[in-house]
Amino acid sequence: MPFKEFLEKSFKIHQITNMTNSKKIWVVVLAIIAFASIYLAFFKPERENAVVSENLAAPVVENDEVYLSDLTNAEGQTVAMDKDKLVFLNVWATWCGPCNMEMPGIQKLYDKYKDHQKVAFYIVSDEDAETVNPFIERKGYQLPFYRFTAAYPPALDGNAIPRTYIIFKGKIISQEIGASQWDRPEIIQLIDKHLAEI
């Protein structure tokens, strides 16, 4: 084998090896990013988890400014939020990955309080029933889903989803923007504390 052919074959082998190594590096980098995203979505450090801190809750606003009217339920009926109950309000969409990640925790929290007479859940999207209902059936959720297409009151307005608010006596006592694990003990303690005041 002439020296020139030997060099060309060696160079090609070196290129293939480098390409394989760079693919391995990309796979490792993508795996690290995926792991970090899941970790931050569900296991945030406690200081970032403001959802149970009443000191960080939104400022007190008038009663009507934190409740939605003109919600449409799954049967197409117009309803308003119940102002006499502790309200769990989640704004979401079927296409939203973080919304989908937190939905099982919301289902568990709902299962715990669904029979409580002083708690109301509102899982709200602007998507129509033709989009939401197949999603609900496919996932098997048994949650009270609503459609809301009007403008949100200033206290509840935002571009990011998911957004979740716990409202009690016209005040937002807790809010979280982004995915969270809603069935964790701190949330249950917060809800139980306020239910004891009713």
PyRosetta script that sets phi, psi and omega in degrees:
from pyrosetta import init, pose_from_sequence

init()
pose = pose_from_sequence("MPFKEFLEKSFKIHQITNMTNSKKIWVVVLAIIAFASIYLAFFKPERENAVVSENLAAPVVENDEVYLSDLTNAEGQTVAMDKDKLVFLNVWATWCGPCNMEMPGIQKLYDKYKDHQKVAFYIVSDEDAETVNPFIERKGYQLPFYRFTAAYPPALDGNAIPRTYIIFKGKIISQEIGASQWDRPEIIQLIDKHLAEI")
pose.set_psi(1, 124.5)
pose.set_omega(1, 179.2)
pose.set_phi(2, -65.1)
pose.set_psi(2, 154.8)
pose.set_omega(2, -177.5)
pose.set_phi(3, -59.2)
pose.set_psi(3, -38.7)
pose.set_omega(3, -179.2)
pose.set_phi(4, -61.6)
pose.set_psi(4, -45.1)
pose.set_omega(4, 178.4)
pose.set_phi(5, -63.2)
pose.set_psi(5, -41.0)
pose.set_omega(5, 179.0)
pose.set_phi(6, -58.9)
pose.set_psi(6, -45.8)
pose.set_omega(6, 179.5)
pose.set_phi(7, -63.9)
pose.set_psi(7, -42.1)
pose.set_omega(7, -179.8)
pose.set_phi(8, -63.1)
pose.set_psi(8, -44.2)
pose.set_omega(8, 178.3)
pose.set_phi(9, -64.8)
pose.set_psi(9, -42.2)
pose.set_omega(9, 178.4)
pose.set_phi(10, -61.9)
pose.set_psi(10, -41.3)
pose.set_omega(10, 179.8)
pose.set_phi(11, -64.3)
pose.set_psi(11, -42.5)
pose.set_omega(11, 178.3)
pose.set_phi(12, -63.5)
pose.set_psi(12, -44.0)
pose.set_omega(12, 178.0)
pose.set_phi(13, -60.9)
pose.set_psi(13, -42.1)
pose.set_omega(13, 178.4)
pose.set_phi(14, -62.7)
pose.set_psi(14, -41.3)
pose.set_omega(14, 178.4)
pose.set_phi(15, -63.2)
pose.set_psi(15, -44.5)
pose.set_omega(15, 179.6)
pose.set_phi(16, -62.6)
pose.set_psi(16, -42.8)
pose.set_omega(16, 178.9)
pose.set_phi(17, -62.6)
pose.set_psi(17, -44.4)
pose.set_omega(17, 179.2)
pose.set_phi(18, -63.9)
pose.set_psi(18, -39.2)
pose.set_omega(18, 179.4)
pose.set_phi(19, -64.2)
pose.set_psi(19, -42.8)
pose.set_omega(19, 179.4)
pose.set_phi(20, -63.4)
pose.set_psi(20, -43.3)
pose.set_omega(20, 178.8)
pose.set_phi(21, -64.0)
pose.set_psi(21, -39.8)
pose.set_omega(21, -179.5)
pose.set_phi(22, -68.0)
pose.set_psi(22, -35.2)
pose.set_omega(22, 175.7)
pose.set_phi(23, -64.0)
pose.set_psi(23, -41.4)
pose.set_omega(23, 178.3)
pose.set_phi(24, -62.0)
pose.set_psi(24, -41.8)
pose.set_omega(24, 179.0)
pose.set_phi(25, -62.3)
pose.set_psi(25, -43.7)
pose.set_omega(25, 179.3)
pose.set_phi(26, -62.8)
pose.set_psi(26, -39.9)
pose.set_omega(26, 178.8)
pose.set_phi(27, -62.8)
pose.set_psi(27, -43.7)
pose.set_omega(27, 179.2)
pose.set_phi(28, -64.3)
pose.set_psi(28, -44.3)
pose.set_omega(28, 179.7)
pose.set_phi(29, -61.5)
pose.set_psi(29, -45.7)
pose.set_omega(29, 179.4)
pose.set_phi(30, -64.7)
pose.set_psi(30, -37.5)
pose.set_omega(30, 177.2)
pose.set_phi(31, -64.2)
pose.set_psi(31, -41.0)
pose.set_omega(31, 178.7)
pose.set_phi(32, -64.2)
pose.set_psi(32, -42.7)
pose.set_omega(32, 179.2)
pose.set_phi(33, -63.2)
pose.set_psi(33, -43.9)
pose.set_omega(33, 179.5)
pose.set_phi(34, -62.5)
pose.set_psi(34, -45.4)
pose.set_omega(34, 179.5)
pose.set_phi(35, -62.1)
pose.set_psi(35, -44.0)
pose.set_omega(35, -179.7)
pose.set_phi(36, -63.5)
pose.set_psi(36, -39.2)
pose.set_omega(36, 179.1)
pose.set_phi(37, -63.3)
pose.set_psi(37, -46.1)
pose.set_omega(37, 179.2)
pose.set_phi(38, -64.7)
pose.set_psi(38, -42.8)
pose.set_omega(38, 179.0)
pose.set_phi(39, -59.4)
pose.set_psi(39, -47.7)
pose.set_omega(39, -178.3)
pose.set_phi(40, -67.5)
pose.set_psi(40, -30.9)
pose.set_omega(40, -179.6)
pose.set_phi(41, -72.2)
pose.set_psi(41, -35.4)
pose.set_omega(41, -173.2)
pose.set_phi(42, -115.1)
pose.set_psi(42, -22.8)
pose.set_omega(42, -174.4)
pose.set_phi(43, -129.1)
pose.set_psi(43, 51.4)
pose.set_omega(43, -179.3)
pose.set_phi(44, -63.9)
pose.set_psi(44, 148.7)
pose.set_omega(44, 173.2)
pose.set_phi(45, -58.3)
pose.set_psi(45, 146.5)
pose.set_omega(45, -171.4)
pose.set_phi(46, -56.9)
pose.set_psi(46, -36.3)
pose.set_omega(46, -177.5)
pose.set_phi(47, -66.5)
pose.set_psi(47, -23.4)
pose.set_omega(47, 177.3)
pose.set_phi(48, -86.4)
pose.set_psi(48, -13.9)
pose.set_omega(48, -173.6)
pose.set_phi(49, -89.5)
pose.set_psi(49, 77.1)
pose.set_omega(49, -173.5)
pose.set_phi(50, -78.6)
pose.set_psi(50, -0.2)
pose.set_omega(50, -172.1)
pose.set_phi(51, -61.7)
pose.set_psi(51, -31.8)
pose.set_omega(51, -177.8)
pose.set_phi(52, -100.8)
pose.set_psi(52, 1.7)
pose.set_omega(52, -179.4)
pose.set_phi(53, -90.0)
pose.set_psi(53, 111.4)
pose.set_omega(53, -179.9)
pose.set_phi(54, -72.1)
pose.set_psi(54, -22.4)
pose.set_omega(54, 178.0)
pose.set_phi(55, -68.1)
pose.set_psi(55, -26.3)
pose.set_omega(55, -179.1)
pose.set_phi(56, -96.8)
pose.set_psi(56, 4.9)
pose.set_omega(56, -178.6)
pose.set_phi(57, -66.8)
pose.set_psi(57, 162.0)
pose.set_omega(57, 179.8)
pose.set_phi(58, -62.4)
pose.set_psi(58, 155.9)
pose.set_omega(58, 179.5)
pose.set_phi(59, -62.7)
pose.set_psi(59, 154.9)
pose.set_omega(59, 179.8)
pose.set_phi(60, -64.3)
pose.set_psi(60, 131.4)
pose.set_omega(60, 177.9)
pose.set_phi(61, -127.3)
pose.set_psi(61, 163.3)
pose.set_omega(61, 180.0)
pose.set_phi(62, -60.4)
pose.set_psi(62, 150.3)
pose.set_omega(62, -175.1)
pose.set_phi(63, -47.6)
pose.set_psi(63, -50.8)
pose.set_omega(63, -173.8)
pose.set_phi(64, -72.5)
pose.set_psi(64, -16.0)
pose.set_omega(64, -175.3)
pose.set_phi(65, -81.1)
pose.set_psi(65, -6.2)
pose.set_omega(65, 179.5)
pose.set_phi(66, -116.1)
pose.set_psi(66, 5.7)
pose.set_omega(66, -179.8)
pose.set_phi(67, -114.3)
pose.set_psi(67, 142.0)
pose.set_omega(67, 179.3)
pose.set_phi(68, -96.6)
pose.set_psi(68, 137.3)
pose.set_omega(68, 170.3)
pose.set_phi(69, -112.6)
pose.set_psi(69, 171.8)
pose.set_omega(69, 178.8)
pose.set_phi(70, 62.2)
pose.set_psi(70, 35.2)
pose.set_omega(70, 170.2)
pose.set_phi(71, -78.3)
pose.set_psi(71, 148.9)
pose.set_omega(71, 175.6)
pose.set_phi(72, -114.8)
pose.set_psi(72, 124.4)
pose.set_omega(72, -179.8)
pose.set_phi(73, -83.4)
pose.set_psi(73, -179.1)
pose.set_omega(73, -175.9)
pose.set_phi(74, -62.8)
pose.set_psi(74, -23.8)
pose.set_omega(74, 179.6)
pose.set_phi(75, -89.0)
pose.set_psi(75, 0.6)
pose.set_omega(75, 178.7)
pose.set_phi(76, 86.7)
pose.set_psi(76, 8.9)
pose.set_omega(76, 179.6)
pose.set_phi(77, -87.6)
pose.set_psi(77, 144.1)
pose.set_omega(77, 177.8)
pose.set_phi(78, -85.4)
pose.set_psi(78, 130.5)
pose.set_omega(78, 179.7)
pose.set_phi(79, -135.1)
pose.set_psi(79, 162.6)
pose.set_omega(79, 174.0)
pose.set_phi(80, -119.3)
pose.set_psi(80, 155.6)
pose.set_omega(80, 177.9)
pose.set_phi(81, -65.3)
pose.set_psi(81, 145.6)
pose.set_omega(81, -179.0)
pose.set_phi(82, -82.6)
pose.set_psi(82, 112.8)
pose.set_omega(82, -176.5)
pose.set_phi(83, -77.3)
pose.set_psi(83, -11.1)
pose.set_omega(83, -178.1)
pose.set_phi(84, -93.6)
pose.set_psi(84, 5.7)
pose.set_omega(84, -177.0)
pose.set_phi(85, -122.8)
pose.set_psi(85, 162.7)
pose.set_omega(85, 168.7)
pose.set_phi(86, -74.4)
pose.set_psi(86, 126.4)
pose.set_omega(86, -172.4)
pose.set_phi(87, -109.9)
pose.set_psi(87, 131.4)
pose.set_omega(87, 170.3)
pose.set_phi(88, -107.7)
pose.set_psi(88, 112.7)
pose.set_omega(88, -177.2)
pose.set_phi(89, -116.7)
pose.set_psi(89, 121.5)
pose.set_omega(89, 178.1)
pose.set_phi(90, -121.7)
pose.set_psi(90, 127.1)
pose.set_omega(90, 177.3)
pose.set_phi(91, -104.7)
pose.set_psi(91, 125.0)
pose.set_omega(91, -170.4)
pose.set_phi(92, -149.3)
pose.set_psi(92, -179.9)
pose.set_omega(92, 173.0)
pose.set_phi(93, -152.4)
pose.set_psi(93, 152.7)
pose.set_omega(93, -178.5)
pose.set_phi(94, -65.0)
pose.set_psi(94, -30.7)
pose.set_omega(94, -176.6)
pose.set_phi(95, -83.6)
pose.set_psi(95, -5.8)
pose.set_omega(95, -174.2)
pose.set_phi(96, -86.8)
pose.set_psi(96, 113.0)
pose.set_omega(96, 179.9)
pose.set_phi(97, -57.5)
pose.set_psi(97, -51.9)
pose.set_omega(97, 178.6)
pose.set_phi(98, -60.6)
pose.set_psi(98, -33.9)
pose.set_omega(98, 177.1)
pose.set_phi(99, -61.8)
pose.set_psi(99, -44.3)
pose.set_omega(99, -179.8)
pose.set_phi(100, -67.0)
pose.set_psi(100, -33.9)
pose.set_omega(100, 179.6)
pose.set_phi(101, -66.6)
pose.set_psi(101, -34.6)
pose.set_omega(101, -176.3)
pose.set_phi(102, -89.7)
pose.set_psi(102, -11.8)
pose.set_omega(102, -175.0)
pose.set_phi(103, -60.3)
pose.set_psi(103, -39.3)
pose.set_omega(103, 177.3)
pose.set_phi(104, -59.9)
pose.set_psi(104, -37.1)
pose.set_omega(104, 177.1)
pose.set_phi(105, -67.1)
pose.set_psi(105, -37.1)
pose.set_omega(105, 176.7)
pose.set_phi(106, -65.5)
pose.set_psi(106, -40.0)
pose.set_omega(106, 178.5)
pose.set_phi(107, -61.0)
pose.set_psi(107, -42.5)
pose.set_omega(107, 179.0)
pose.set_phi(108, -64.7)
pose.set_psi(108, -41.2)
pose.set_omega(108, 178.0)
pose.set_phi(109, -64.8)
pose.set_psi(109, -43.1)
pose.set_omega(109, 177.6)
pose.set_phi(110, -60.9)
pose.set_psi(110, -43.9)
pose.set_omega(110, 179.1)
pose.set_phi(111, -58.2)
pose.set_psi(111, -35.0)
pose.set_omega(111, 179.6)
pose.set_phi(112, -69.5)
pose.set_psi(112, -36.7)
pose.set_omega(112, -172.3)
pose.set_phi(113, -112.8)
pose.set_psi(113, 2.4)
pose.set_omega(113, -172.9)
pose.set_phi(114, -60.9)
pose.set_psi(114, -27.8)
pose.set_omega(114, -179.7)
pose.set_phi(115, -94.8)
pose.set_psi(115, -0.7)
pose.set_omega(115, 179.9)
pose.set_phi(116, -77.6)
pose.set_psi(116, 127.9)
pose.set_omega(116, -175.0)
pose.set_phi(117, -69.7)
pose.set_psi(117, -15.2)
pose.set_omega(117, -175.5)
pose.set_phi(118, -113.1)
pose.set_psi(118, 19.1)
pose.set_omega(118, 178.0)
pose.set_phi(119, -127.5)
pose.set_psi(119, 135.0)
pose.set_omega(119, 177.1)
pose.set_phi(120, -129.5)
pose.set_psi(120, 133.9)
pose.set_omega(120, 178.2)
pose.set_phi(121, -107.8)
pose.set_psi(121, 137.4)
pose.set_omega(121, 176.5)
pose.set_phi(122, -133.8)
pose.set_psi(122, 108.9)
pose.set_omega(122, 178.4)
pose.set_phi(123, -104.0)
pose.set_psi(123, 107.5)
pose.set_omega(123, -163.0)
pose.set_phi(124, -116.4)
pose.set_psi(124, 133.7)
pose.set_omega(124, 175.7)
pose.set_phi(125, -136.4)
pose.set_psi(125, 159.2)
pose.set_omega(125, 174.0)
pose.set_phi(126, -94.9)
pose.set_psi(126, 3.6)
pose.set_omega(126, -179.3)
pose.set_phi(127, -79.5)
pose.set_psi(127, 153.3)
pose.set_omega(127, -178.3)
pose.set_phi(128, -80.1)
pose.set_psi(128, 168.0)
pose.set_omega(128, -176.8)
pose.set_phi(129, -61.4)
pose.set_psi(129, -32.4)
pose.set_omega(129, 179.9)
pose.set_phi(130, -64.5)
pose.set_psi(130, -24.1)
pose.set_omega(130, 177.6)
pose.set_phi(131, -91.5)
pose.set_psi(131, -45.5)
pose.set_omega(131, -172.8)
pose.set_phi(132, -75.1)
pose.set_psi(132, -44.7)
pose.set_omega(132, -173.8)
pose.set_phi(133, -60.3)
pose.set_psi(133, -44.8)
pose.set_omega(133, 176.4)
pose.set_phi(134, -62.6)
pose.set_psi(134, -36.2)
pose.set_omega(134, 177.6)
pose.set_phi(135, -61.8)
pose.set_psi(135, -47.2)
pose.set_omega(135, -179.6)
pose.set_phi(136, -60.9)
pose.set_psi(136, -46.5)
pose.set_omega(136, -179.8)
pose.set_phi(137, -62.4)
pose.set_psi(137, -44.0)
pose.set_omega(137, -178.7)
pose.set_phi(138, -63.4)
pose.set_psi(138, -39.8)
pose.set_omega(138, -178.1)
pose.set_phi(139, -84.8)
pose.set_psi(139, -18.7)
pose.set_omega(139, 178.9)
pose.set_phi(140, 78.6)
pose.set_psi(140, 22.0)
pose.set_omega(140, -179.7)
pose.set_phi(141, -75.0)
pose.set_psi(141, 142.2)
pose.set_omega(141, 176.9)
pose.set_phi(142, -118.9)
pose.set_psi(142, 60.8)
pose.set_omega(142, -176.6)
pose.set_phi(143, -114.8)
pose.set_psi(143, 156.7)
pose.set_omega(143, 176.1)
pose.set_phi(144, -81.7)
pose.set_psi(144, 95.7)
pose.set_omega(144, -178.7)
pose.set_phi(145, -90.3)
pose.set_psi(145, 142.1)
pose.set_omega(145, -179.9)
pose.set_phi(146, -136.3)
pose.set_psi(146, 157.9)
pose.set_omega(146, 173.7)
pose.set_phi(147, -111.5)
pose.set_psi(147, 137.2)
pose.set_omega(147, 177.4)
pose.set_phi(148, -139.8)
pose.set_psi(148, 121.2)
pose.set_omega(148, -176.7)
pose.set_phi(149, -117.6)
pose.set_psi(149, -1.7)
pose.set_omega(149, 179.7)
pose.set_phi(150, -81.8)
pose.set_psi(150, 179.8)
pose.set_omega(150, 176.8)
pose.set_phi(151, -75.1)
pose.set_psi(151, 139.0)
pose.set_omega(151, 177.8)
pose.set_phi(152, -76.4)
pose.set_psi(152, 147.8)
pose.set_omega(152, 173.3)
pose.set_phi(153, -60.2)
pose.set_psi(153, 153.6)
pose.set_omega(153, -176.7)
pose.set_phi(154, -51.9)
pose.set_psi(154, -38.4)
pose.set_omega(154, -178.0)
pose.set_phi(155, -67.1)
pose.set_psi(155, -21.4)
pose.set_omega(155, -177.5)
pose.set_phi(156, -111.9)
pose.set_psi(156, 1.9)
pose.set_omega(156, -174.1)
pose.set_phi(157, -79.1)
pose.set_psi(157, 145.9)
pose.set_omega(157, 177.5)
pose.set_phi(158, 177.6)
pose.set_psi(158, 161.1)
pose.set_omega(158, 179.8)
pose.set_phi(159, -94.6)
pose.set_psi(159, -23.8)
pose.set_omega(159, -174.1)
pose.set_phi(160, -85.0)
pose.set_psi(160, 145.9)
pose.set_omega(160, 169.8)
pose.set_phi(161, -135.2)
pose.set_psi(161, 151.5)
pose.set_omega(161, -1.8)
pose.set_phi(162, -73.4)
pose.set_psi(162, 150.1)
pose.set_omega(162, 170.8)
pose.set_phi(163, -125.1)
pose.set_psi(163, 134.8)
pose.set_omega(163, -178.2)
pose.set_phi(164, -133.7)
pose.set_psi(164, 138.3)
pose.set_omega(164, -179.3)
pose.set_phi(165, -131.4)
pose.set_psi(165, 140.0)
pose.set_omega(165, 167.9)
pose.set_phi(166, -111.3)
pose.set_psi(166, 121.5)
pose.set_omega(166, -172.4)
pose.set_phi(167, -117.5)
pose.set_psi(167, 134.2)
pose.set_omega(167, -179.7)
pose.set_phi(168, -141.3)
pose.set_psi(168, 122.9)
pose.set_omega(168, 179.3)
pose.set_phi(169, 53.1)
pose.set_psi(169, 43.4)
pose.set_omega(169, 176.4)
pose.set_phi(170, 79.0)
pose.set_psi(170, 7.1)
pose.set_omega(170, -179.8)
pose.set_phi(171, -118.7)
pose.set_psi(171, 141.5)
pose.set_omega(171, 171.2)
pose.set_phi(172, -81.5)
pose.set_psi(172, 110.2)
pose.set_omega(172, -178.2)
pose.set_phi(173, -91.3)
pose.set_psi(173, -16.0)
pose.set_omega(173, 178.2)
pose.set_phi(174, -160.2)
pose.set_psi(174, 144.6)
pose.set_omega(174, 176.1)
pose.set_phi(175, -149.3)
pose.set_psi(175, 151.0)
pose.set_omega(175, 179.9)
pose.set_phi(176, -144.6)
pose.set_psi(176, 132.5)
pose.set_omega(176, 173.6)
pose.set_phi(177, -111.0)
pose.set_psi(177, 122.4)
pose.set_omega(177, -174.7)
pose.set_phi(178, 108.1)
pose.set_psi(178, 169.3)
pose.set_omega(178, -177.1)
pose.set_phi(179, -68.3)
pose.set_psi(179, 145.5)
pose.set_omega(179, 177.9)
pose.set_phi(180, -146.3)
pose.set_psi(180, 164.9)
pose.set_omega(180, 176.2)
pose.set_phi(181, -97.6)
pose.set_psi(181, 98.5)
pose.set_omega(181, -168.1)
pose.set_phi(182, -80.5)
pose.set_psi(182, -8.6)
pose.set_omega(182, 179.9)
pose.set_phi(183, -101.6)
pose.set_psi(183, 17.7)
pose.set_omega(183, -179.2)
pose.set_phi(184, -78.3)
pose.set_psi(184, 158.6)
pose.set_omega(184, -173.0)
pose.set_phi(185, -57.0)
pose.set_psi(185, -36.0)
pose.set_omega(185, -178.2)
pose.set_phi(186, -63.2)
pose.set_psi(186, -35.9)
pose.set_omega(186, 179.3)
pose.set_phi(187, -69.0)
pose.set_psi(187, -44.4)
pose.set_omega(187, 179.6)
pose.set_phi(188, -62.1)
pose.set_psi(188, -41.4)
pose.set_omega(188, 177.5)
pose.set_phi(189, -62.5)
pose.set_psi(189, -41.8)
pose.set_omega(189, 179.2)
pose.set_phi(190, -62.2)
pose.set_psi(190, -47.3)
pose.set_omega(190, 179.9)
pose.set_phi(191, -63.3)
pose.set_psi(191, -48.4)
pose.set_omega(191, -178.6)
pose.set_phi(192, -61.0)
pose.set_psi(192, -37.6)
pose.set_omega(192, 179.1)
pose.set_phi(193, -59.9)
pose.set_psi(193, -44.7)
pose.set_omega(193, -178.5)
pose.set_phi(194, -76.8)
pose.set_psi(194, -30.5)
pose.set_omega(194, 176.4)
pose.set_phi(195, -66.0)
pose.set_psi(195, -29.0)
pose.set_omega(195, 178.5)
pose.set_phi(196, -66.6)
pose.set_psi(196, -20.9)
pose.set_omega(196, -179.9)
pose.set_phi(197, -85.1)
pose.set_psi(197, -11.3)
pose.set_omega(197, -176.8)
pose.set_phi(198, -81.8)
pose.dump_pdb("model.pdb")
